[in-house]
């Protein structure tokens, strides 16, 4: 199910169980193309809370992603917007979700030199027209996703 009227403001008010339910009920949707406004959805009890708050305090906050995917079936690439700079490139393609095994859009940072020691994998699904909900995972040394870290949203509206 892809809700047609959910907004980023409604998503910001959701708890983890509600975000999990929304993500699980949503389809991957087309691979986005263009500039998104990013919102980190992190709770005081989440594993990434303290690190996220340090980034906010230092001015190095994540601001969104810019997708370079002219074909909505992919593949493509993206770069993250952090403190006004485009950094941390990822490959973008369809794959299986680490959350529930269903189809999602994978944001694969395995080739990013910035993450040689810290590896991450993001995945997103469209929850409304122009609005994608994502999940971030830490990847272990064997390339398998491990710890769930946080939720985020990419808003193209």
TIBA-806272 format. One record per residue (C-alpha): x, y, z; residue number from 0; residue in three letters. Coordinates in Angstrom, 3 decimals, decimal comma. Each point is the difference from the previous one (the first is absolute). Layout:
N
+----------+----------+----------+-----+------+
|        X |        Y |        Z | seq | type |
+----------+----------+----------+-----+------+
|        X |        Y |        Z | NUM |  ala |
...
+----------+----------+----------+-----+------+
//
This chain:
157
+----------+----------+----------+-----+------+
|        X |        Y |        Z | seq | type |
+----------+----------+----------+-----+------+
|    0,000 |    0,000 |    0,000 |   0 |  unk |
|    1,261 |    3,468 |   -0,835 |   1 |  unk |
|   -1,881 |    2,753 |    1,828 |   2 |  unk |
|   -0,772 |    2,914 |   -2,253 |   3 |  unk |
|   -0,327 |    2,770 |    2,559 |   4 |  unk |
|    2,528 |   -0,618 |    2,759 |   5 |  unk |
|    2,326 |    2,940 |    0,552 |   6 |  unk |
|    3,471 |    0,402 |    1,423 |   7 |  unk |
|   -1,538 |    1,807 |    2,982 |   8 |  unk |
|   -2,132 |   -3,070 |    0,782 |   9 |  unk |
|    3,008 |   -2,281 |   -0,352 |  10 |  unk |
|    2,009 |    2,137 |    2,438 |  11 |  unk |
|   -2,628 |   -0,688 |    2,673 |  12 |  unk |
|    0,136 |   -3,809 |   -0,379 |  13 |  unk |
|    1,681 |   -2,339 |    2,453 |  14 |  unk |
|    2,202 |   -2,921 |   -1,088 |  15 |  unk |
|   -2,876 |   -2,506 |   -0,115 |  16 |  unk |
|   -2,022 |    2,344 |   -2,233 |  17 |  unk |
|    2,981 |    0,604 |   -2,296 |  18 |  unk |
|    0,602 |   -3,754 |   -0,233 |  19 |  unk |
|   -3,648 |   -0,589 |   -0,904 |  20 |  unk |
|   -0,001 |    2,752 |   -2,633 |  21 |  unk |
|    3,244 |   -1,283 |   -1,517 |  22 |  unk |
|   -1,220 |   -3,600 |    0,000 |  23 |  unk |
|   -3,285 |    0,896 |   -1,723 |  24 |  unk |
|    1,658 |    2,134 |   -2,697 |  25 |  unk |
|    1,288 |   -0,998 |   -3,446 |  26 |  unk |
|    3,438 |    0,897 |   -1,328 |  27 |  unk |
|   -1,431 |    2,329 |   -2,639 |  28 |  unk |
|    2,044 |    1,486 |   -2,822 |  29 |  unk |
|    3,617 |    0,874 |    0,620 |  30 |  unk |
|    0,013 |    3,768 |    0,597 |  31 |  unk |
|    1,985 |    2,534 |   -1,991 |  32 |  unk |
|    0,967 |    3,438 |    1,263 |  33 |  unk |
|    0,602 |    1,926 |    3,185 |  34 |  unk |
|   -1,744 |   -0,958 |    3,239 |  35 |  unk |
|   -0,335 |    1,691 |    3,356 |  36 |  unk |
|    1,083 |   -2,406 |    2,716 |  37 |  unk |
|   -1,423 |   -0,557 |    3,455 |  38 |  unk |
|    1,673 |   -2,255 |    2,562 |  39 |  unk |
|   -2,542 |   -1,880 |    2,094 |  40 |  unk |
|    1,894 |   -1,054 |    3,107 |  41 |  unk |
|   -1,272 |   -0,611 |    3,520 |  42 |  unk |
|    1,824 |    0,391 |    3,334 |  43 |  unk |
|    0,025 |   -3,799 |    0,425 |  44 |  unk |
|    1,397 |   -0,770 |   -3,489 |  45 |  unk |
|    3,605 |   -1,152 |   -0,552 |  46 |  unk |
|    0,837 |    3,078 |   -2,096 |  47 |  unk |
|   -1,514 |    2,668 |    2,238 |  48 |  unk |
|    3,198 |    1,299 |    1,655 |  49 |  unk |
|    2,006 |    0,016 |   -3,261 |  50 |  unk |
|   -2,825 |    1,819 |   -1,777 |  51 |  unk |
|   -0,209 |    2,641 |    2,722 |  52 |  unk |
|    3,792 |    0,560 |   -0,219 |  53 |  unk |
|   -0,346 |    0,591 |   -3,754 |  54 |  unk |
|   -2,800 |    2,505 |    0,556 |  55 |  unk |
|    2,047 |    1,855 |    2,624 |  56 |  unk |
|    3,112 |    0,108 |   -2,239 |  57 |  unk |
|   -1,887 |    1,324 |   -3,024 |  58 |  unk |
|    0,796 |   -3,131 |   -2,028 |  59 |  unk |
|   -3,633 |   -1,016 |   -0,253 |  60 |  unk |
|   -1,291 |   -2,102 |   -2,885 |  61 |  unk |
|   -2,303 |    2,065 |   -2,241 |  62 |  unk |
|   -1,232 |   -2,560 |   -2,534 |  63 |  unk |
|    1,055 |   -1,896 |   -3,091 |  64 |  unk |
|    0,390 |    0,894 |   -3,660 |  65 |  unk |
|   -0,927 |   -2,922 |   -2,254 |  66 |  unk |
|    1,435 |   -0,385 |   -3,496 |  67 |  unk |
|   -2,455 |   -2,576 |   -1,345 |  68 |  unk |
|   -1,664 |    1,163 |   -3,238 |  69 |  unk |
|   -1,491 |   -3,477 |   -0,549 |  70 |  unk |
|   -2,551 |   -0,743 |    2,781 |  71 |  unk |
|    0,886 |   -3,705 |   -0,327 |  72 |  unk |
|    3,658 |    0,767 |    0,771 |  73 |  unk |
|    2,753 |   -0,436 |    0,570 |  74 |  unk |
|    1,454 |    3,317 |    1,014 |  75 |  unk |
|    2,086 |    1,798 |    2,575 |  76 |  unk |
|   -0,470 |    2,593 |    2,712 |  77 |  unk |
|    1,969 |    2,350 |    2,188 |  78 |  unk |
|   -0,892 |    1,158 |    3,482 |  79 |  unk |
|   -0,307 |    3,658 |    0,921 |  80 |  unk |
|    1,914 |    0,719 |    3,200 |  81 |  unk |
|    0,671 |    3,564 |    1,143 |  82 |  unk |
|   -0,586 |    1,307 |   -3,522 |  83 |  unk |
|    2,369 |   -2,479 |   -1,690 |  84 |  unk |
|   -0,736 |   -3,017 |   -2,209 |  85 |  unk |
|    1,871 |   -2,989 |    1,449 |  86 |  unk |
|   -0,339 |   -3,732 |    0,669 |  87 |  unk |
|   -0,942 |   -1,487 |   -3,371 |  88 |  unk |
|   -2,173 |   -3,124 |   -0,150 |  89 |  unk |
|   -1,197 |   -2,358 |   -2,703 |  90 |  unk |
|   -3,814 |   -0,105 |   -0,313 |  91 |  unk |
|   -1,924 |   -3,100 |   -1,129 |  92 |  unk |
|   -2,891 |   -2,295 |    0,911 |  93 |  unk |
|    0,619 |   -2,765 |    2,521 |  94 |  unk |
|   -1,449 |   -1,784 |    3,009 |  95 |  unk |
|   -0,658 |    1,814 |    3,251 |  96 |  unk |
|    1,950 |   -0,922 |    3,102 |  97 |  unk |
|   -3,160 |    0,870 |    1,922 |  98 |  unk |
|   -2,430 |   -2,491 |   -1,528 |  99 |  unk |
|    1,566 |   -1,507 |   -3,133 | 100 |  unk |
|   -2,401 |    1,878 |   -2,307 | 101 |  unk |
|    1,012 |    2,177 |   -2,941 | 102 |  unk |
|    1,660 |    3,306 |    0,839 | 103 |  unk |
|    2,387 |    2,508 |   -1,520 | 104 |  unk |
|    3,521 |   -0,701 |    1,267 | 105 |  unk |
|    2,472 |    2,836 |    0,587 | 106 |  unk |
|    3,314 |   -1,869 |    0,002 | 107 |  unk |
|    3,039 |    1,800 |    1,431 | 108 |  unk |
|    2,395 |   -2,971 |   -0,321 | 109 |  unk |
|    2,111 |    1,840 |   -2,592 | 110 |  unk |
|    0,158 |    3,312 |    1,863 | 111 |  unk |
|    3,595 |    0,716 |    1,103 | 112 |  unk |
|   -1,285 |    2,050 |    2,955 | 113 |  unk |
|   -1,484 |   -3,179 |    1,477 | 114 |  unk |
|    2,955 |   -2,391 |   -0,239 | 115 |  unk |
|   -0,116 |   -0,625 |    3,747 | 116 |  unk |
|   -3,618 |    0,871 |    0,720 | 117 |  unk |
|   -2,341 |   -1,586 |   -2,529 | 118 |  unk |
|   -3,667 |    0,780 |   -0,424 | 119 |  unk |
|   -2,961 |   -1,117 |   -2,083 | 120 |  unk |
|   -3,168 |    2,023 |   -0,349 | 121 |  unk |
|   -3,272 |   -1,129 |   -1,478 | 122 |  unk |
|   -3,083 |    2,020 |   -0,883 | 123 |  unk |
|   -3,647 |   -0,479 |   -0,975 | 124 |  unk |
|   -2,481 |    2,526 |   -1,321 | 125 |  unk |
|   -2,624 |    0,821 |    2,630 | 126 |  unk |
|   -1,720 |    2,791 |   -1,960 | 127 |  unk |
|    0,454 |    1,795 |   -3,299 | 128 |  unk |
|    3,467 |    1,586 |    0,190 | 129 |  unk |
|    0,642 |   -1,266 |    3,551 | 130 |  unk |
|    2,262 |   -2,944 |    0,866 | 131 |  unk |
|    0,579 |   -1,575 |    3,411 | 132 |  unk |
|    3,410 |   -1,547 |    0,598 | 133 |  unk |
|    1,829 |   -2,272 |    2,387 | 134 |  unk |
|    3,749 |    0,067 |    0,645 | 135 |  unk |
|    2,041 |   -3,074 |    0,950 | 136 |  unk |
|    3,612 |   -0,569 |    0,956 | 137 |  unk |
|    1,727 |   -2,558 |   -2,270 | 138 |  unk |
|    2,476 |   -2,497 |    1,496 | 139 |  unk |
|    3,423 |   -0,959 |   -1,381 | 140 |  unk |
|   -1,561 |   -2,807 |   -2,075 | 141 |  unk |
|   -2,358 |    2,438 |   -1,724 | 142 |  unk |
|   -3,112 |   -1,116 |    1,882 | 143 |  unk |
|   -2,358 |    2,495 |    1,556 | 144 |  unk |
|    0,005 |   -0,039 |    3,745 | 145 |  unk |
|   -1,220 |    2,579 |    2,454 | 146 |  unk |
|   -2,971 |    2,187 |   -0,862 | 147 |  unk |
|    1,032 |    3,583 |    0,727 | 148 |  unk |
|   -2,704 |    2,484 |   -0,928 | 149 |  unk |
|   -2,898 |    1,058 |   -2,221 | 150 |  unk |
|    0,106 |    2,924 |   -2,413 | 151 |  unk |
|   -2,235 |    1,597 |   -2,591 | 152 |  unk |
|    0,774 |    1,459 |   -3,427 | 153 |  unk |
|   -2,569 |    2,558 |   -1,095 | 154 |  unk |
|   -0,091 |    0,900 |   -3,704 | 155 |  unk |
|   -3,192 |    2,097 |    0,223 | 156 |  unk |
+----------+----------+----------+-----+------+
//
